[in-house]
Amino acid sequence: MTATPEADAFSRTYWDAAAEGRLLLRHCADCDRSHHYPREFCPYCWSEAVTWYPASGRATLYTWSVVHRNDLPPFGERVPYVAAVVDLAEGPRLMTEVVDCPEERLRIGMELMVTFRPEGAEGEFAVPVFRPRPG
């Protein structure tokens, strides 16, 4: 079993952008709402008038948990790590990880910024994770 994402024809755009250090979201032209995870239709109004657009990368911490044990590769090698849910500035909520932040500094509502971590045996994917936003 692997935790490496598998891109398909639809999600390739998302993963290619992540590899370039860009976070993309889907936006609905009919109801003017953004959503994540990427889908071919809007989960709010069911419209198919959705397009990719670049997110700002800004987020706030909604909740988190420090994981001390995980037997699924590659996570077991990373413990302890901070599993988190963040609210993106554009509205969607995203499950992710907070990096470069001591546990005692974590606070609900703290400002975060996206960064990307290479994943896969040869770094073929980049996964969005978040770190504290400077100043």
Backbone as a printed PyTorch tensor [residue, N CA C, xyz], in Angstrom:
tensor([[[  0.8440,  -1.1800,   0.0000],
         [  0.0000,   0.0000,   0.0000],
         [  0.8870,   1.2400,   0.0000]],

        [[  0.4710,   2.2470,  -0.7510],
         [  1.2460,   3.4790,  -0.8290],
         [  0.3640,   4.6750,  -0.5080]],

        [[  0.9690,   5.7090,   0.0340],
         [  0.2450,   6.9400,   0.3310],
         [  0.4910,   7.9820,  -0.7520]],

        [[  1.1810,   7.5960,  -1.8130],
         [  1.4640,   8.5190,  -2.9040],
         [  0.2010,   8.7370,  -3.7280]],

        [[ -0.1110,  10.0000,  -4.0340],
         [ -1.2970,  10.2730,  -4.8510],
         [ -1.1730,   9.6360,  -6.2290]],

        [[ -2.3060,   9.3160,  -6.8030],
         [ -2.3410,   8.8060,  -8.1660],
         [ -3.1390,   9.7910,  -9.0060]],

        [[ -2.4600,  10.4460,  -9.9170],
         [ -3.1300,  11.4200, -10.7740],
         [ -3.8660,  10.7000, -11.8890]],

        [[ -5.0420,  11.2170, -12.2120],
         [ -5.7700,  10.7260, -13.3760],
         [ -5.9040,  11.9030, -14.3430]],

        [[ -6.6110,  11.7040, -15.4270],
         [ -6.7290,  12.7530, -16.4450],
         [ -7.3020,  14.0400, -15.8530]],

        [[ -8.2400,  13.9210, -14.9250],
         [ -8.8560,  15.1140, -14.3450],
         [ -7.9480,  15.7890, -13.3240]],

        [[ -7.3630,  15.0200, -12.4090],
         [ -6.5760,  15.6210, -11.3250],
         [ -5.1510,  15.9950, -11.7260]],

        [[ -4.7120,  15.6020, -12.9120],
         [ -3.3440,  15.9030, -13.3660],
         [ -3.0410,  17.3950, -13.2790]],

        [[ -3.9860,  18.2500, -13.6290],
         [ -3.7900,  19.7030, -13.5650],
         [ -3.4340,  20.1340, -12.1490]],

        [[ -4.1620,  19.5970, -11.1770],
         [ -3.9140,  19.9230,  -9.7670],
         [ -2.5040,  19.5160,  -9.3520]],

        [[ -2.1300,  18.2640,  -9.6520],
         [ -0.8220,  17.7450,  -9.2280],
         [  0.3220,  18.4170,  -9.9770]],

        [[  0.1320,  18.7430, -11.2320],
         [  1.1730,  19.4560, -11.9790],
         [  1.4090,  20.8410, -11.3770]],

        [[  0.3440,  21.5320, -11.0190],
         [  0.4820,  22.8530, -10.3890],
         [  1.1940,  22.7300,  -9.0410]],

        [[  0.8280,  21.7280,  -8.2600],
         [  1.4770,  21.5290,  -6.9570],
         [  2.9700,  21.2970,  -7.1350]],

        [[  3.3480,  20.5360,  -8.1530],
         [  4.7690,  20.2830,  -8.4190],
         [  5.5110,  21.5770,  -8.7470]],

        [[  4.7720,  22.5810,  -9.2320],
         [  5.3450,  23.8950,  -9.5400],
         [  5.2080,  24.8610,  -8.3720]],

        [[  4.6880,  24.3830,  -7.2280],
         [  4.5340,  25.2430,  -6.0580],
         [  3.3020,  26.1260,  -6.0920]],

        [[  2.2600,  25.6690,  -6.7990],
         [  1.0080,  26.4370,  -6.8780],
         [ -0.1450,  25.5750,  -6.3890]],

        [[ -1.0010,  26.1520,  -5.5560],
         [ -2.1960,  25.4700,  -5.0700],
         [ -3.3870,  25.9170,  -5.9080]],

        [[ -4.0550,  24.9450,  -6.5160],
         [ -5.2370,  25.2500,  -7.3220],
         [ -6.5000,  24.8090,  -6.6050]],

        [[ -7.5650,  25.5540,  -6.8280],
         [ -8.8990,  25.2040,  -6.3490],
         [ -9.8340,  25.1640,  -7.5460]],

        [[-11.0340,  24.6730,  -7.3220],
         [-12.0720,  24.7230,  -8.3310],
         [-13.0430,  25.8230,  -7.9190]],

        [[-13.5320,  26.5600,  -8.9210],
         [-14.4660,  27.6550,  -8.6620],
         [-15.6520,  27.5220,  -9.5960]],

        [[-16.8370,  27.7120,  -9.0280],
         [-18.0780,  27.5890,  -9.7930],
         [-18.5190,  28.9680, -10.3060]],

        [[-18.7090,  29.0520, -11.6020],
         [-19.1590,  30.3030, -12.2160],
         [-20.6290,  30.5800, -11.9220]],

        [[-21.4110,  29.5370, -11.6460],
         [-22.8470,  29.7320, -11.4320],
         [-23.1770,  30.2210, -10.0230]],

        [[-22.5720,  29.6360,  -9.0010],
         [-22.8910,  30.0670,  -7.6250],
         [-21.7590,  30.8640,  -6.9760]],

        [[-20.6570,  31.0510,  -7.7070],
         [-19.5240,  31.8690,  -7.2660],
         [-18.8810,  31.3600,  -5.9720]],

        [[-18.7940,  30.0230,  -5.8350],
         [-18.1610,  29.4290,  -4.6580],
         [-16.9940,  28.5520,  -5.0910]],

        [[-15.9990,  28.5120,  -4.2140],
         [-14.8340,  27.6560,  -4.4400],
         [-14.9970,  26.3760,  -3.6510]],

        [[-14.3390,  25.3160,  -4.1330],
         [-14.3990,  24.0630,  -3.3890],
         [-13.0930,  23.2790,  -3.5390]],

        [[-12.9140,  22.4070,  -2.5860],
         [-11.7820,  21.4870,  -2.5790],
         [-12.2370,  20.2710,  -1.8040]],

        [[-12.0490,  19.1500,  -2.2280],
         [-11.1580,  18.5380,  -3.1740],
         [-11.6780,  18.7810,  -4.5870]],

        [[-10.7910,  18.7300,  -5.5840],
         [-11.2080,  18.9990,  -6.9620],
         [-12.2450,  17.9960,  -7.4750]],

        [[-13.3170,  18.5530,  -8.0440],
         [-14.3740,  17.7460,  -8.6590],
         [-14.7590,  18.3710,  -9.9880]],

        [[-15.3950,  17.6050, -10.8230],
         [-15.8050,  18.1010, -12.1300],
         [-17.1290,  18.8530, -12.0740]],

        [[-17.7480,  18.8890, -10.8980],
         [-19.0140,  19.6050, -10.7260],
         [-18.9560,  20.3450,  -9.3910]],

        [[-19.8290,  21.3060,  -9.2240],
         [-19.8850,  22.0720,  -7.9800],
         [-20.6660,  21.2790,  -6.9260]],

        [[-20.0930,  21.0730,  -5.7400],
         [-20.8120,  20.3280,  -4.7080],
         [-21.9320,  21.1280,  -4.0430]],

        [[-22.0220,  22.4220,  -4.3580],
         [-23.0530,  23.2680,  -3.7540],
         [-24.2950,  23.3780,  -4.6430]],

        [[-24.0810,  23.5880,  -5.9570],
         [-25.2420,  23.7790,  -6.8500],
         [-25.2880,  22.7430,  -7.9730]],

        [[-24.3260,  21.8550,  -8.0120],
         [-24.2360,  20.7660,  -8.9810],
         [-23.9360,  21.2220, -10.4050]],

        [[-23.5700,  22.4760, -10.5690],
         [-23.2190,  22.9900, -11.8920],
         [-21.9200,  22.3510, -12.3880]],

        [[-21.8080,  22.2530, -13.6850],
         [-20.5600,  21.7850, -14.2910],
         [-19.7230,  22.9640, -14.7890]],

        [[-20.1560,  24.1850, -14.4740],
         [-19.4310,  25.3930, -14.8840],
         [-18.3280,  25.7150, -13.8760]],

        [[-17.4280,  24.7700, -13.6870],
         [-16.3290,  24.9580, -12.7360],
         [-14.9980,  24.9980, -13.4750]],

        [[-14.0920,  25.8080, -12.9680],
         [-12.7750,  25.9630, -13.5780],
         [-11.7100,  25.9590, -12.4920]],

        [[-10.4770,  25.7200, -12.9070],
         [ -9.3300,  25.7890, -12.0050],
         [ -8.9490,  27.2500, -11.8100]],

        [[ -8.5170,  27.6010, -10.6080],
         [ -7.9470,  28.9260, -10.4100],
         [ -6.9410,  28.8560,  -9.2730]],

        [[ -5.9500,  29.7420,  -9.2880],
         [ -4.9020,  29.7020,  -8.2640],
         [ -5.4030,  30.2430,  -6.9320]],

        [[ -5.1220,  29.5020,  -5.8730],
         [ -5.4320,  29.9570,  -4.5130],
         [ -4.2940,  30.8430,  -4.0350]],

        [[ -4.5800,  31.6630,  -3.0520],
         [ -3.5610,  32.5630,  -2.5030],
         [ -2.5090,  31.8150,  -1.6940]],

        [[ -2.8810,  30.6410,  -1.1830],
         [ -1.9750,  29.8950,  -0.3150],
         [ -2.1070,  30.2770,   1.1470]],

        [[ -2.9580,  31.2520,   1.4350],
         [ -3.1760,  31.6970,   2.8230],
         [ -4.2680,  30.8590,   3.4680]],

        [[ -4.0890,  30.5820,   4.7560],
         [ -5.0700,  29.7800,   5.4850],
         [ -4.9970,  30.1050,   6.9660]],

        [[ -6.0200,  29.6610,   7.6990],
         [ -5.9930,  29.7290,   9.1610],
         [ -6.2200,  28.3220,   9.6940]],

        [[ -5.6310,  28.0580,  10.8330],
         [ -5.7360,  26.7390,  11.4420],
         [ -7.1090,  26.5650,  12.0770]],

        [[ -7.8400,  25.5590,  11.6350],
         [ -9.1610,  25.2600,  12.1770],
         [ -9.0520,  24.2880,  13.3490]],

        [[ -8.3080,  23.2040,  13.1750],
         [ -8.0820,  22.2380,  14.2480],
         [ -6.8570,  21.4020,  13.9030]],

        [[ -6.3330,  20.6800,  14.8850],
         [ -5.1700,  19.8350,  14.6450],
         [ -5.0880,  18.7410,  15.6920]],

        [[ -4.2560,  17.7600,  15.3800],
         [ -3.9540,  16.6840,  16.3110],
         [ -2.5120,  16.2560,  16.0580]],

        [[ -1.7820,  16.0250,  17.1190],
         [ -0.4110,  15.5460,  16.9710],
         [ -0.4630,  14.0220,  16.9150]],

        [[  0.0380,  13.4770,  15.8210],
         [  0.0230,  12.0330,  15.6080],
         [  1.3580,  11.4660,  16.0910]],

        [[  1.2810,  10.5460,  17.0460],
         [  2.4900,   9.9440,  17.6090],
         [  2.7340,   8.5360,  17.0950]],

        [[  1.7130,   7.9350,  16.4670],
         [  1.8850,   6.5910,  15.9260],
         [  1.0430,   6.4510,  14.6610]],

        [[  1.6970,   5.9610,  13.6100],
         [  1.0150,   5.6950,  12.3590],
         [  1.8220,   4.6160,  11.6450]],

        [[  1.2160,   3.4830,  11.4190],
         [  1.9240,   2.3590,  10.8110],
         [  1.9050,   2.3750,   9.2850]],

        [[  1.1920,   3.3120,   8.6840],
         [  1.0910,   3.3700,   7.2310],
         [  2.2800,   4.1350,   6.6510]],

        [[  3.0770,   3.4910,   5.7770],
         [  4.1880,   4.2050,   5.1490],
         [  3.6540,   5.3380,   4.2770]],

        [[  4.2990,   6.4660,   4.1960],
         [  5.5510,   6.8350,   4.8340],
         [  5.3710,   7.5460,   6.1740]],

        [[  4.1430,   7.5710,   6.6940],
         [  3.8440,   8.3730,   7.8810],
         [  4.5630,   7.9090,   9.1350]],

        [[  4.7880,   6.6080,   9.2630],
         [  5.4690,   6.0890,  10.4450],
         [  6.8510,   6.6740,  10.6310]],

        [[  7.4990,   7.0390,   9.5270],
         [  8.8360,   7.6320,   9.5830],
         [  8.7880,   9.0970,  10.0080]],

        [[  7.6060,   9.7120,  10.0180],
         [  7.4780,  11.1510,  10.2880],
         [  6.9820,  11.4800,  11.6930]],

        [[  6.5650,  10.4740,  12.4390],
         [  5.9850,  10.7690,  13.7420],
         [  7.0210,  11.3920,  14.6720]],

        [[  6.6100,  12.2870,  15.5360],
         [  5.2710,  12.8890,  15.5740],
         [  5.1180,  13.9470,  14.4760]],

        [[  3.8850,  14.0730,  13.9890],
         [  3.5760,  15.1130,  13.0210],
         [  2.2160,  15.6980,  13.3540]],

        [[  1.9310,  16.8650,  12.7920],
         [  0.6920,  17.5880,  13.0880],
         [ -0.2880,  17.4280,  11.9320]],

        [[ -1.2870,  16.5730,  12.1220],
         [ -2.3890,  16.4500,  11.1690],
         [ -3.3330,  17.6170,  11.4550]],

        [[ -3.7670,  18.2980,  10.4040],
         [ -4.5390,  19.5140,  10.6150],
         [ -5.6430,  19.6790,   9.5870]],

        [[ -6.5810,  20.5280,   9.9520],
         [ -7.6050,  21.0140,   9.0310],
         [ -7.4450,  22.5270,   9.0120]],

        [[ -7.3410,  23.0840,   7.8090],
         [ -7.1740,  24.5270,   7.6740],
         [ -8.3110,  25.0980,   6.8370]],

        [[ -8.6340,  26.3540,   7.1200],
         [ -9.6000,  27.0930,   6.3130],
         [ -8.8150,  27.9630,   5.3450]],

        [[ -8.9460,  27.6760,   4.0600],
         [ -8.2740,  28.4780,   3.0530],
         [ -8.9250,  29.8550,   2.9680]],

        [[ -8.1520,  30.8620,   2.6090],
         [ -8.6710,  32.2280,   2.4940],
         [ -9.8440,  32.2990,   1.5280]],

        [[ -9.8590,  31.4130,   0.5430],
         [-10.9220,  31.3960,  -0.4680],
         [-12.1820,  30.6800,   0.0010]],

        [[-12.1430,  30.0830,   1.1990],
         [-13.3350,  29.4520,   1.7520],
         [-13.2620,  27.9670,   2.0200]],

        [[-12.7350,  27.1630,   1.1010],
         [-12.7280,  25.7200,   1.3560],
         [-11.8820,  25.3220,   2.5640]],

        [[-12.2460,  24.2180,   3.1370],
         [-11.5200,  23.6190,   4.2640],
         [-10.6980,  22.4620,   3.6960]],

        [[ -9.4530,  22.3290,   4.1560],
         [ -8.5300,  21.3560,   3.5950],
         [ -7.8610,  20.5470,   4.7030]],

        [[ -7.8370,  19.2240,   4.5390],
         [ -7.0710,  18.3640,   5.4550],
         [ -5.6250,  18.3970,   4.9910]],

        [[ -4.6820,  18.5430,   5.9430],
         [ -3.2950,  18.7450,   5.5850],
         [ -2.3910,  18.4280,   6.7650]],

        [[ -1.2210,  18.9860,   6.7320],
         [ -0.2570,  18.8520,   7.8210],
         [  0.3560,  20.2180,   8.0730]],

        [[  0.6280,  20.5330,   9.3370],
         [  1.3540,  21.7570,   9.6820],
         [  2.7980,  21.3590,   9.9370]],

        [[  3.7090,  22.0820,   9.2940],
         [  5.1380,  21.8020,   9.4120],
         [  5.8610,  23.0480,   9.9330]],

        [[  7.0850,  22.8450,  10.3780],
         [  7.9490,  23.9550,  10.8100],
         [  7.3260,  24.7780,  11.9370]],

        [[  6.6310,  24.0990,  12.8430],
         [  5.9920,  24.8010,  13.9560],
         [  5.9680,  23.8930,  15.1790]],

        [[  6.5920,  24.3100,  16.2700],
         [  6.5160,  23.5060,  17.4910],
         [  5.0720,  23.3750,  17.9690]],

        [[  4.7440,  22.2250,  18.4950],
         [  3.3810,  21.9370,  18.9500],
         [  2.8390,  23.0100,  19.8940]],

        [[  3.6710,  23.5040,  20.7830],
         [  3.2000,  24.4870,  21.7690],
         [  2.8410,  25.8420,  21.1430]],

        [[  3.2280,  26.0960,  19.9050],
         [  2.8780,  27.3500,  19.2190],
         [  1.5620,  27.2590,  18.4540]],

        [[  1.0320,  26.0600,  18.2900],
         [ -0.2040,  25.8910,  17.5270],
         [ -1.3740,  26.5470,  18.2400]],

        [[ -2.1640,  27.2980,  17.4880],
         [ -3.3420,  27.9810,  18.0200],
         [ -4.4340,  27.9830,  16.9660]],

        [[ -5.6540,  27.7120,  17.3700],
         [ -6.7870,  27.8380,  16.4540],
         [ -6.8200,  29.2660,  15.9370]],

        [[ -6.9720,  29.4100,  14.6480],
         [ -7.0210,  30.7290,  14.0300],
         [ -5.6590,  31.2750,  13.6190]],

        [[ -4.5720,  30.5650,  13.9430],
         [ -3.2600,  31.0880,  13.5540],
         [ -3.1460,  31.1330,  12.0350]],

        [[ -2.4080,  32.1270,  11.5580],
         [ -2.2600,  32.3270,  10.1270],
         [ -1.1770,  31.4090,   9.5780]],

        [[ -1.5120,  30.7620,   8.4590],
         [ -0.6230,  29.7940,   7.8260],
         [ -0.4250,  30.1380,   6.3540]],

        [[  0.6070,  29.5410,   5.7770],
         [  0.9160,  29.7050,   4.3570],
         [  1.2670,  28.3520,   3.7760]],

        [[  0.8250,  28.0930,   2.5670],
         [  1.1000,  26.8100,   1.9320],
         [  2.5730,  26.6850,   1.5540]],

        [[  3.0620,  25.4900,   1.6390],
         [  4.3520,  25.1000,   1.0950],
         [  4.1380,  23.6970,   0.5330]],

        [[  5.0800,  23.1830,  -0.1920],
         [  4.8740,  21.8920,  -0.8380],
         [  5.9970,  20.9310,  -0.4930]],

        [[  5.6090,  19.7090,  -0.1550],
         [  6.5790,  18.6680,   0.2030],
         [  6.6050,  17.6200,  -0.9050]],

        [[  7.8110,  17.3300,  -1.4240],
         [  7.9140,  16.2640,  -2.4320],
         [  7.5180,  14.9210,  -1.8240]],

        [[  6.8040,  14.1260,  -2.5770],
         [  6.3610,  12.7950,  -2.1450],
         [  6.6530,  11.7860,  -3.2420]],

        [[  6.6100,  10.5330,  -2.8640],
         [  6.8520,   9.4500,  -3.8070],
         [  8.3080,   9.0380,  -3.7690]],

        [[  8.5710,   7.8920,  -4.3190],
         [  9.9220,   7.3280,  -4.2940],
         [ 10.9480,   8.2800,  -4.9040]],

        [[ 10.5280,   9.0200,  -5.9120],
         [ 11.4630,   9.9210,  -6.5820],
         [ 10.9620,  11.3540,  -6.5870]],

        [[ 10.1110,  11.6920,  -5.6130],
         [  9.5970,  13.0530,  -5.5190],
         [  8.7240,  13.4530,  -6.6880]],

        [[  7.9890,  12.4800,  -7.2510],
         [  7.1960,  12.7640,  -8.4420],
         [  5.9370,  13.5790,  -8.1600]],

        [[  5.5610,  13.7250,  -6.9020],
         [  4.4190,  14.5470,  -6.5220],
         [  4.8510,  15.5630,  -5.4790]],

        [[  4.1070,  16.6510,  -5.3920],
         [  4.2960,  17.6220,  -4.3230],
         [  2.9530,  17.7610,  -3.6290]],

        [[  2.9550,  17.6380,  -2.3240],
         [  1.7330,  17.6710,  -1.5300],
         [  1.6780,  18.9860,  -0.7490]],

        [[  0.5360,  19.6880,  -0.7940],
         [  0.4440,  20.9330,  -0.0370],
         [  0.3980,  20.6660,   1.4720]],

        [[  1.2850,  21.3360,   2.1940],
         [  1.3040,  21.3530,   3.6480],
         [  1.3990,  22.8220,   4.0480]],

        [[  1.2140,  23.1180,   5.3180],
         [  1.1850,  24.5180,   5.7270],
         [  2.1500,  24.7840,   6.8620]],

        [[  2.6720,  26.0030,   6.8940],
         [  3.5660,  26.4360,   7.9570],
         [  3.1000,  27.8120,   8.4260]],

        [[  3.5530,  28.2490,   9.6020],
         [  3.1310,  29.5630,  10.0850],
         [  3.5030,  30.6610,   9.0790]],

        [[  2.5880,  31.5990,   8.9260],
         [  2.8320,  32.7280,   8.0230],
         [  3.6760,  33.7570,   8.7660]],

        [[  4.7530,  34.2340,   8.1450],
         [  5.6100,  35.2130,   8.8140],
         [  4.8760,  36.5200,   9.0920]],

        [[  5.2620,  37.1170,  10.2160],
         [  4.8420,  38.4310,  10.6610],
         [  3.5030,  38.8560,  10.3280]]])
